[in-house]
Amino acid sequence: MLAADIGGTHARFLYGLAGEPADGMQPLVLGTTGYQGMEPLIADVLHEFGVQSVSDTDAMLAVAGPVSAGRAQFTNLSLSVDAQVLQRHFGFRRVGLINDLAAAARSVAEQPPAEATLLRHGLASSGRNLLLSVGTGLGTAYWSRGE
């Protein structure tokens, strides 16, 4: 599995077997501003990890921009990404794209980090949540739990 958080300034990648705990893994961190496309970035990542073949590898990329129909345009970079193009180009088994804040919102919903700060108490039964992220840009994600 190749997992990535690709933002407007930096990209963080993990590569390993699905189901392995990522606790002890060190992410590969690369700057994103020098790349003219997603393919050269992913090629550098695979080279750094020493990966020869990705035919049995799934890739999940959380990207800093809106995602629709397997495609995304970065908000603060002149990069775009298409899951099908990456799958064909590299030979990944599957490629998934998700907005980076949507991915963060899902993870916070599953297990809030210890360092999370509650800004305002709400109604516990409302199930509505908001995640704010300040990085290269200001990101927000809103989600609610179905009752």
C-alpha positions as CSV (number, residue, x, y, z in Angstrom):
1,M,0.0,0.0,0.0
2,L,1.2,3.5,-0.8
3,A,-0.5,6.1,1.3
4,A,0.0,9.9,0.8
5,D,-1.0,13.2,2.1
6,I,-0.1,15.6,-0.7
7,G,-0.5,19.3,0.2
8,G,0.4,22.6,-1.4
9,T,3.9,22.7,0.1
10,H,4.8,19.2,1.2
11,A,3.8,15.6,0.5
12,R,4.1,12.8,3.0
13,F,4.2,9.2,1.9
14,L,4.2,5.8,3.6
15,Y,4.7,2.5,1.9
16,G,4.2,-0.9,3.4
17,L,1.9,-3.9,3.7
18,A,-1.8,-3.2,4.2
19,G,-2.7,-3.9,7.8
20,E,0.8,-3.3,9.2
21,P,0.8,-0.7,12.0
22,A,2.2,2.6,10.8
23,D,3.4,3.6,14.3
24,G,7.1,3.0,13.7
25,M,7.2,3.9,10.1
26,Q,9.0,7.1,9.1
27,P,7.2,9.0,6.3
28,L,9.0,10.1,3.2
29,V,8.6,13.9,3.0
30,L,9.1,15.7,-0.3
31,G,8.4,19.3,-1.4
32,T,5.6,19.6,-3.9
33,T,6.3,23.0,-5.5
34,G,9.1,21.8,-7.9
35,Y,7.0,19.1,-9.7
36,Q,5.3,19.7,-13.1
37,G,3.0,16.8,-12.6
38,M,1.9,14.0,-10.3
39,E,3.7,11.3,-12.3
40,P,7.2,12.7,-11.6
41,L,6.4,13.0,-7.9
42,I,5.1,9.5,-7.6
43,A,8.1,8.2,-9.7
44,D,10.4,9.9,-7.2
45,V,8.5,8.3,-4.3
46,L,8.7,4.8,-5.7
47,H,12.4,5.3,-6.4
48,E,13.1,6.5,-2.8
49,F,11.2,3.5,-1.4
50,G,13.1,1.2,-3.7
51,V,9.9,-0.2,-5.3
52,Q,10.4,-2.1,-8.5
53,S,6.8,-3.2,-9.2
54,V,3.4,-1.9,-8.0
55,S,1.2,-4.4,-9.7
56,D,0.1,-5.7,-6.3
57,T,0.0,-2.3,-4.7
58,D,-3.0,0.0,-3.9
59,A,-2.4,3.7,-3.7
60,M,-4.5,6.1,-1.6
61,L,-3.8,9.7,-2.1
62,A,-5.2,12.5,0.1
63,V,-4.9,15.7,-1.9
64,A,-5.2,19.4,-1.2
65,G,-8.1,20.2,-3.5
66,P,-11.6,19.1,-4.5
67,V,-12.0,15.5,-5.7
68,S,-14.6,14.5,-8.2
69,A,-15.0,11.4,-10.3
70,G,-11.4,10.2,-9.5
71,R,-9.9,13.5,-10.5
72,A,-8.6,16.5,-8.5
73,Q,-7.1,19.9,-9.1
74,F,-4.9,21.2,-6.3
75,T,-6.1,24.5,-4.8
76,N,-2.6,26.1,-4.2
77,L,-0.6,24.3,-6.9
78,S,-0.8,24.0,-10.7
79,L,-1.1,20.3,-10.3
80,S,-3.9,18.0,-11.1
81,V,-4.3,14.2,-10.6
82,D,-6.4,11.6,-12.3
83,A,-6.6,8.2,-10.5
84,Q,-7.1,6.2,-13.8
85,V,-4.1,7.9,-15.4
86,L,-1.8,7.1,-12.4
87,Q,-3.1,3.5,-12.3
88,R,-2.3,3.0,-16.0
89,H,1.0,4.9,-16.0
90,F,2.5,3.0,-13.0
91,G,0.5,-0.3,-13.0
92,F,-1.0,0.1,-9.5
93,R,-3.7,-2.4,-8.7
94,R,-6.0,0.4,-7.5
95,V,-5.7,4.2,-7.0
96,G,-8.0,6.2,-4.8
97,L,-8.2,9.9,-4.3
98,I,-9.8,11.8,-1.4
99,N,-9.7,15.4,-0.3
100,D,-7.1,15.8,2.4
101,L,-9.5,17.4,4.9
102,A,-12.1,14.8,4.2
103,A,-9.5,12.1,5.1
104,A,-8.6,14.0,8.3
105,A,-12.3,14.4,9.2
106,R,-12.8,10.7,8.8
107,S,-9.8,9.8,11.0
108,V,-10.8,12.3,13.7
109,A,-14.3,10.9,13.7
110,E,-12.8,7.4,14.3
111,Q,-10.2,8.4,16.9
112,P,-9.7,12.0,18.0
113,P,-6.0,12.7,18.6
114,A,-5.0,13.5,22.2
115,E,-3.7,17.0,21.1
116,A,-7.1,18.0,19.6
117,T,-8.6,21.2,21.0
118,L,-12.3,21.6,21.6
119,L,-13.2,25.2,20.8
120,R,-16.8,25.1,21.9
121,H,-19.0,22.5,23.6
122,G,-22.0,21.6,21.5
123,L,-24.9,19.3,21.8
124,A,-23.5,15.8,22.0
125,S,-26.5,14.4,20.3
126,S,-26.2,16.7,17.3
127,G,-23.4,14.6,15.7
128,R,-22.2,17.7,13.8
129,N,-18.5,18.3,13.6
130,L,-16.1,20.8,11.9
131,L,-12.4,20.3,11.3
132,L,-10.2,23.4,10.6
133,S,-6.7,23.0,9.2
134,V,-4.2,25.8,8.7
135,G,-1.4,24.9,6.3
136,T,-0.5,26.3,2.9
137,G,-4.1,27.3,2.8
138,L,-7.1,27.2,5.2
139,G,-9.0,24.0,4.9
140,T,-12.3,23.0,6.5
141,A,-14.2,19.8,6.6
142,Y,-17.7,19.3,8.0
143,W,-19.4,16.0,8.7
144,S,-22.3,14.7,10.7
145,R,-23.2,11.3,11.9
146,G,-26.5,9.8,10.8
147,E,-28.9,9.1,13.7
